[in-house]
Amino acid sequence: MSMEAATQPTYGNWRRPRRAGLGPLGLVGTFVVFGGLIATLLASLISLYAAIIVFIPVALFLIPLTIRTQDGRNVYQLFALRVGWWRRKAAGAHLYVSGPLSARPGGRFRPPGLLNKVTATEGRDAYDRPFGVLHHPQRDLYTIVLGCDPDGGSLIDPDQVDVWVALWGEWLARLSHEPGLKGATVIVETAPDSGTRLAHEVLPRIHPDAPAAARAVMEEVVDRYPSASSEMHTYVTLTYGNPAGQKRRKEDVITELSIRIPGLLSGLVAAGGGAAYPLSAERIAEVVRVAYDPAVAADVLNARAEDGGTGLEWDDAGPAAAVETVSAYQHDSGVSRTWMLTLAPRGTIRSSVLRGMLEAAPGTRRKRVALVYRAIDPATSARIVEADRRSAQFMATSGKGMVQARAASEVRAAEQTAAEEAAGAGLVEFSLMLTVTVDTMEELADASVTVRNLTAASRVLMRPADRMQAAAFSCTLPAGILPWEQTLVPHELQEAL
């Protein structure tokens, strides 16, 4: 973070950790290079033909590693993505049917895909407030969901915004000290206002003996206000895992989480989160249910206003049917498409850089922006920043001309990161995902144009999550799905590639 003036705070210096290895090869490719050279030299002692026989397979293996897309993926990763899609489609895994008429036992409407095995329980925090806990049995992870109503940036002094940003950074830095925390996600969901809440607030308060003109005005306000307004919800999910080699009972985990929730909520309130509260298991199920079937949003609000709740359970929060295609995900009354971040904004930015992306988009049924955070422990953070600093210094002293000038800028950024980490700042890996839901496939093209305009204004580069739309859709729900915890290839090995 840098300060140009007291009233003009700017932010930035987001850096990708430099990949170890020679150029675009990565660590695995570098080992293959040196191993192939040694094997070729040894084979050349036998004959030239033996050396050629050894060298050709090594070269053929390395060439796809050197070809990378704009977001850093090589040919092997692209091929693995397509093979995975072909296998899922051949097995029929891209289709989902639930409910009493399906072949699934129980006849319930369980969420599909990555959420199908998740179970929901409930606990009580230190203030006796109910909070839902989602258990992911495959990875033995536990997720809690916090809701908050941010104050927003309108009519707020820049100094106050700067304080909020600093406290938010401090809250993220604290996550690296949370025992067992695997990741966190901040989800901002926007949708056109259905007018249900306004109607329940205004209409019952109209006096029976009120003048006809006053009654007509209030009824007209209730009828027309939703057409020009939107609703916004913010959720923060925190996913915890058990220490390596330890197996704990679910009751013990819930008890430990109930102690941590008040401290986490106080940090959110201080960072401008407004009123913060834990979400019960019923509220989590309602959010997921509306995401899969946006047409029931008004019914959910009506039931909550009239009866105090819907009684919805997690096992009934999923869609009746869903179909995944290459570039879209169809589910009940909606069609969704998800985009993933490929490059964060370069240079310095203002605190309002994502404001346009977070606001409601016209022509969409629902929109969710998910910021996914992976906190890094202090010991690993120190190793990463020092390795990045040494790499930047090496590049700055090994080039000439424009290359050297750009490398010098990298050195300054690496030095600043190392100094801030040494002063106690936390190191956090983050990404961004955006899901847009519309009514029909025809409206999806217009929504894609809207998203391109929003991302351009926010100075971020994003690409559609093609051939993994269902999984990406699940990652933008407040259910604790962390992308790096769901891959077959370990995260460390993917970084080495």
Buried (B, 14 or more C-beta within 10 A) or exposed (E): BEEEEEEEBBBBBBBEBBBBBEEEBBBBBBEBBEEBEEBBEEBBEEEEEBBEEBBEEBEEBBEBBBEBEEEBBBBBBBEBBEEBBEEBBEEEBBEBBBBEEBEBEEEBBBBBBBBEEBBBBEBBBEEEBBBBBBBBEEBBBBBBBBBBEBBEBEEEEBEEBBBBBEBBBBBBBBBBEBEBBBBBBBBBBBBBBBBBBBBBEBEEEEEEEEEEEEBEEBBEEBEEBBEEEBBBBBBBBBBBBBEEEEEEEBEEBBEBBBEBBBEBBEBBBBBBBEEBBBBBBBBBBBBBBBBBBBEBBBBBBBBBBEEEEBEBBBBBBBBBBBBBBEBBBBBBBBBBBBBBBBBBBEEBBEBEBBBBBBBBBEEBBBBBBBBBBBBBEEEEBBEBBBBBBEBBBEBBEEBEEEEEEEBBEBBEBBBBBBEBBEEEBBBBBBBBBBBBBBBEEEBBEEBBEBBEEBBEEBBBBBBBBBBBBBBBBBBBBBBBBBBBBBEEEEBEEEBBB
